[in-house]
Amino acid sequence: MSDLSALPLREDLRGEIPYGAPQIDVPVCLNVNENPYPPSPSLIADVAAAVATVTGRLNRYPDREATQLRADLVGYLKRFEQVEVSPAQVWAANGSNEVMHQLLQAFGGPGRSVLGFSPSYSMYPQYCRDTFTTYITEPREADFSLDPDVAVKAVRTHRPVITLLTSPNNPTGTALSLGTAEAVLLAAGEHGGLVVVDEAYGEFRRPGTPSALGLLDLHPNLVVTRTMSKAFAYAGARLGYLVASAAIVDAVRIVRLPYHLSAVTQAVASAAIAHANELLAQVEALRAERDTTVDWLRSNGFTVADSDANFVLFGRFDDRRATWQALLDRGVLVRETGPQGWLRVSIGTAEEMNAFKQALLDVTKEGKA
């Protein structure tokens, strides 16, 4: 970074660096939990047609309420999650990152706190920093699960304005039981707090693992966040959304920037939703590859966290940096994240995962793992 010392930068930002995983041009990139399958020719054609249609109106501002997109998301949730909500309960933004940022802008601020459970998503503290909200974290169990009694005690002790529950959790892949979510929702409701269940990887959960979307009718303090970056293979489109009460959506609308969601983004997202059947078939293939990878890692002596996501946390390494670098030297990029001694690998194509496995075996044989 350049020298910022002469600028009137906020004091709490001095010494900070921009968030981001390494972007390195390698043959096998498995570090940022992307869906490895590019859009199909039919989806590309529909996206191109949608963009062509809105391009003729780019001299006009987009629909600031994203009316059609929100209706399309409602249809998706009804069809694939068996959850009925109204468009007034859905809000979309540029990735789930912006959704979370807007929630903190609306409900966070000086004198308010957010509670999380570590290890978890590394952006949560930054959302709080940016909105002058205090971030508090309590540890997860040794297997990265969340004990409901511990979680409830933490909520009652800290009385946060927002409690963050991540299911599946990043970087561990751990899913959350509905019983734990309900216990936290009830405890947070005692002091008027919200509970945000971050389901960015929700579509990858194993059969029988429920979504918190089913709790919306019972708990008006619940917010469920989702993204199209992962299951929909739309990381480059940047579209995330939340589902909550209409009142919570209206609160977020107060802080959104004018016309925050471009006409192109809205059109492209709606085109993808129309191809949900095709895209979720890829999710099924990635789930199978994930389970195969977990079994392979364990059979080769590695410790692996149970995963309901499209990534796997594995270890343990005396020097994970050395292992990360040795894999990179062989053209395989994974993520150095989470607790010390662990690495995270995104699930790619079968060919990519075979390359990862061979590289990891080579590294192990050389004594670098």
JOMO-V187487 format. One line per field, one symbol per residue. phi: phi as a letter, one per 40 degrees, with the letter a starting at -180 (. if undefined). burial: 1 if it has 9 or more other C-alpha atoms within 8 Angstrom, else 0. A space follows every 10 residues. Layout:
phi = ???
burial = ???
This chain:
phi = .ccbcccccd ccccgcbcci cdbbcbcbbb bbfcccccdc dccdcccccc ccccccbccb cccccfdccc cccdcccccb bfbbbbdccb bbacgcccdc ccccccbchd gbbbbbbcca cccdccdcdc bfbcbbbbcc cccgcbcccc ccccccccfc cbbcbbaccb bcgccbcccc cccccccccc bgccbbccbd bdccccdgcc ccdcccccbc ccbbbbaccc ccfbdccfbb abbacccccc cccccccdfc bccccccccc ccccbddccc ccdccccccc cccdcccccb gccbcdbbbb abcbabbcbc cccdcccccc gbbbbcagcd gbbbbccbcd cccccccccc ccccccgbb
burial = 0000000000 0000000000 0000010111 1011100000 0011011001 1001000100 0101010011 1111011100 0010001011 1111110111 1111110110 0111111011 0000001110 1111100101 0001111100 1101110011 1111111111 1111110101 1111101110 0011111111 1101100000 0100110000 1111111111 1111101111 1111110010 1100100011 1011111111 1110110011 0111011011 0011001100 0111111111 1111111001 0111011100 1111111100 1111111110 0110110011 001100011
